[in-house]
Amino acid sequence: MTRLSQKQAGAYYTPNRVVSNLVRWAVRDESDRLLDPSCGDGRFIASHPNSVGVEQDTEAVAVAKERAPGGTVHEAEFFAWAARTHERFECAAGNPPFIRYQTFKGDVRRRALELCASLGAKFSGLTASWAPFLVATASLLKPGGRMAFVVPASIGHAPYAAPLLDYLVEHFDDVRITAIRRKLFPELSEDCWLLHADGFGSSTTELCFSVLDHFKPSAAPCETTLVPVHEWRGSWSRRLRPYLLPAKVREAYRAAASDAGSLRFGDIASIGIGYVSGANDFFHFRPSEAETWSIPSRLLHPTVRNSRVLPDGDLTVQTVDGWRRCDEPMMLLRIPKDADLPRNVLRYLDTDRGRQVRGGYKCRMRTPWYSVPDVQVPDFFLTYMSGRAPSLVRNSAAATCTNAVHSVRVRARKSARRIIEGWDTPFVRLSCELEGHPLGGGMLKLEPREATKIVFPAPALASELSAAETKEAVSTMRKWRHYAVQ
Ligand SMILES: C[S@@+](CC[C@H](N)C(=O)[O-])C[C@H]1O[C@@H](n2cnc3c(N)ncnc32)[C@H](O)[C@@H]1O
């Protein structure tokens, strides 16, 4: 078996105090048979003599065999093994590999998705590996069985985590997620939470959600919020992150969001990504370069190339003039599909770099290759990877933008005022935190589909929660995404 990089294989081993805690919970009797579906160096199976580990990495298998001489270690790809084994287990514990969809592909992903679909859990091709791993593992439990796993904190917001949670509530009578704020793996950008599921073969209408500041080996009982499954599905679009907040804040947010006078961002504007040129260094000109090549000004359009160049509040003609004076690469070569090409432009397109660029994937896929599609002049720019908070910047300079920022086009003029007045209020800030998701390194990411859900509350309702309470909730969410509060 080939040796994959640590990242490709999702091979990050669990700290011992977490291992012993999960195994102690999962194993209730000496005779219980324990499965670790991705056992790595065998630290979970070494904690209980009657164990089975599966691992695809040859070197890790050798270490696991040495470490857990009483156990059985199968050198195998887990989904292939799971599809053919007839063995069933009282319990399972471990830490499934976290391999993002870009790397989780080929035969392994096909097998994983097919196996899960046959079990009733439908994952899309965008799933990371760990979620199907847990569904397949659960299906190998005996009736009444249980499992305890380290899981990425994206279980609290990722769309691909929803089929897993749906599967769990339909197949266990107790499903518990523990959010842990301080990192279990300080070297990783991803936070890790814990999952405990008990009573396989039954079902539940509630998820138990607990919040810990840091992992406690003693497993002292911590406060649990009961999350009705219908509420998680309906009010929170299958997200658990809102339950990091006090019930009062959640309820006020929910009430405001469903009030007839409130609007979602998507009701009043369309939000999308800017253009993808395929080669910004080639399609973006500095004024001096445009002059050298004698590019006609009708084929040049001022553009926002990244969020760093955006000022606060309003992008004015004066700001764009400042970029021009500083000779920044601030103009997009914007050639309509059917334009007659001036000789100088043809010369530019035919340079060595031009020939190289036209062979690139994006340019190859469009006709003509030099005509950048989806160039819009939005009403606002919206940053989608933000530290403190996403910025919304009015486009008074009729500029366009790359996909490094979102483009926002309002449907009716009068809505622009509501957006501008609402944006910097604590409630909308909170809404950005709840509808967006943490990206690691303290950043908040806002995909277009998430931005469309941002709530602009009916003015009367915003007061249901005091500004201080709302700000406190915003700072709680920032704390959970590790944004250093200044
Ligand atoms: C996060 S590590 C966990 C190891 C161990 N359970 C622990 O927590 O210390 C995940 C392990 O899964 C293994 N792995 C990744 N994909 C696999 C697959 N499809 N089948 C079997 N093992 C796999 C990796 O080689 C890695 O050792």
The ligand as an SDF file (V2000), in Angstrom:
LIG
                    3D

 27 29  0  0  0  0  0  0  0  0999 V2000
   -7.0200   10.6850   12.5180 C   0  0  0  0  0  0  0  0  0  0  0  0
   -6.0280    9.2420   12.3140 S   0  0  0  0  0  0  0  0  0  0  0  0
   -6.5860    8.3760   13.7130 C   0  0  0  0  0  0  0  0  0  0  0  0
   -5.7400    7.2620   14.1740 C   0  0  0  0  0  0  0  0  0  0  0  0
   -6.1250    6.7260   15.5420 C   0  0  0  0  0  0  0  0  0  0  0  0
   -7.5070    6.2270   15.5380 N   0  0  0  0  0  0  0  0  0  0  0  0
   -5.9640    7.8270   16.5860 C   0  0  0  0  0  0  0  0  0  0  0  0
   -6.9450    8.5050   16.8340 O   0  0  0  0  0  0  0  0  0  0  0  0
   -4.8860    8.0370   17.1270 O   0  0  0  0  0  0  0  0  0  0  0  0
   -6.8480    8.4730   10.9530 C   0  0  0  0  0  0  0  0  0  0  0  0
   -6.2170    7.2020   10.4190 C   0  0  0  0  0  0  0  0  0  0  0  0
   -7.0470    6.7330    9.3520 O   0  0  0  0  0  0  0  0  0  0  0  0
   -6.2400    6.0820    8.3750 C   0  0  0  0  0  0  0  0  0  0  0  0
   -7.0470    6.0070    7.1500 N   0  0  0  0  0  0  0  0  0  0  0  0
   -7.3510    7.0110    6.2960 C   0  0  0  0  0  0  0  0  0  0  0  0
   -8.1860    6.5810    5.3330 N   0  0  0  0  0  0  0  0  0  0  0  0
   -8.4200    5.2650    5.5890 C   0  0  0  0  0  0  0  0  0  0  0  0
   -9.2200    4.2740    4.9600 C   0  0  0  0  0  0  0  0  0  0  0  0
   -9.9480    4.5580    3.8850 N   0  0  0  0  0  0  0  0  0  0  0  0
   -9.2140    3.0320    5.4750 N   0  0  0  0  0  0  0  0  0  0  0  0
   -8.4810    2.7410    6.5850 C   0  0  0  0  0  0  0  0  0  0  0  0
   -7.7200    3.6370    7.2350 N   0  0  0  0  0  0  0  0  0  0  0  0
   -7.7000    4.8890    6.7430 C   0  0  0  0  0  0  0  0  0  0  0  0
   -5.0040    6.9480    8.3200 C   0  0  0  0  0  0  0  0  0  0  0  0
   -3.9050    6.2270    7.7950 O   0  0  0  0  0  0  0  0  0  0  0  0
   -4.8390    7.3290    9.7970 C   0  0  0  0  0  0  0  0  0  0  0  0
   -3.9750    6.4520   10.4460 O   0  0  0  0  0  0  0  0  0  0  0  0
  1  2  1  0
  2  3  1  0
  2 10  1  0
  3  4  1  0
  4  5  1  0
  5  6  1  0
  5  7  1  0
  7  8  2  0
  7  9  1  0
 10 11  1  0
 11 12  1  0
 11 26  1  0
 12 13  1  0
 13 14  1  0
 13 24  1  0
 14 15  1  0
 14 23  1  0
 15 16  2  0
 16 17  1  0
 17 18  1  0
 17 23  2  0
 18 19  1  0
 18 20  2  0
 20 21  1  0
 21 22  2  0
 22 23  1  0
 24 25  1  0
 24 26  1  0
 26 27  1  0
M  CHG  2   2   1   9  -1
M  END
$$$$
